[in-house]
């Protein structure tokens, strides 16, 4: 039973090509939503020494609530947070910071819509390409 190579085998079905994947990365979202600009703006505002020292005091791992074992350590960490709370709340609730956060939310939403639209377009084009091959 020799089978000629030119004849298609009755057991094999047509194989369609799979399109290349369309990937969306965090870098794409950051670029489209200008997230890096907002982060840079926040860092320039953090140059104020009182705010910077408050951030460093709260983020000190030796005084962290997560690592506190005894009640004395918990009380120390709580006192540090209470001491710097007003400074940090003032920084985070400035009009410029609130506007940046709102703008960032809107831009991120628009970025996801834009990326989703691009992916739908990509999938539709891939589907049209496969239907043309049939």
N, C-alpha and C positions, 0 to 999 in steps of 0.2 A: 504494500500500500504506500506508494510514493505520492506525496502531495506536492504539486507544483507551487513554487514560491509566489507566482503571480496571482494565484487565486486566493481570495480571502477565505479564511476558515469560517465555517458556519457557527462555530461556538464563540467566536470573538465578537464583542459588540463594539460599536464606534466609541472611541475615546475622545472626549472633548478636553481641550487645553484649559488649565486653570490659570486665570490672570494673576499677575504679580500682586502681592499684597499691598494694600494702601495703609500705611502706618501713620498714626498720629502720636507724636511724642510730647512729653512735657515741655520740651524746648519749643515746639511749635506753638503751644498754647501760651507760653511766656512771651514769645516774640509778638504774637498777634495781639495779646491783651496788654502789652506794655508793662508787664509785671516787674521787670527789672528796673524800669524807670521809677516806679513807685518805691521799690526797695532802696534804690540809691537816694531818693529824696528823703526817705525816713532816716537813712544813715547819716545824711548831712545834718538833719535836725538833731540827731543824737549827739552831736559834737559838744553840746552844752555839758559842762563838767558835772553839774548836779544830777542831771538825768543819767549821764553815763555812769556815775558812781552808784546811783540807785539801782540801775540795771545790773551792774557787776555784783553789788551786795546781794541782790535777790538770786542771781544765778550762781552764786558761790556753792559748789557742790558739798563743801563741808558743813554748810548751814542749810541744807536742803530738807524739806519735809519728807521727801521720799527716803532719805537715809537716816532720819531720826529714829532712834530706838527707845530712848528713855523719855520720860515726860519733860525733863529739863531741856533736852535737845529740841523737842517739839515746841516748848515755850520760847526758846531762843529764836527759832526759825520764824515763829509767829510774830514775835516782837520786831524782828528785822523787816518782815513784810508790812507790818502795821506802820512802822516808822517811815517807810518809803512809798506807801500807798498813795498819798495825796500828790506827791511829785509825779509819779507815773500816770495817775489818772488824769492829771492836768495835761501831761504831754499827749496821751492817747486821745483825749477828748477836745483837742484844739480844732478850730474850724477847718484849718488846712488838712489836718489828718483825717477828719471825718469826710471831707470832700474827696480826698484821695481814696478812701475805702469805698465810698459809694461809686466813684468813677471806675475803680478797679472791678467791683462787682458787675457793673454794666458792661465793661469791656470784656470780661471773662465770659459772660453770657453770650455776647456777640461773637466771641472767638469760637465757642463751641458750636454755635449756629453755622458759622462760616466753614469750620472744619467738617461738620456733619453734611453740609451741602456739597462740599468738594468730594466727600466720600460717596455720597449718593450718586453724584454725577459720574464718578469713576466706576462704580458698580454698574450703572446703566450702560455706559460705554462698553464695559467688558461683556455685559449680556448681549448687547447688539452685535459685538464682534463674534460671539459664539453662535448666535442665530444665523449670521451670514455664512458661517462655515458649514452649516448643515445642508 
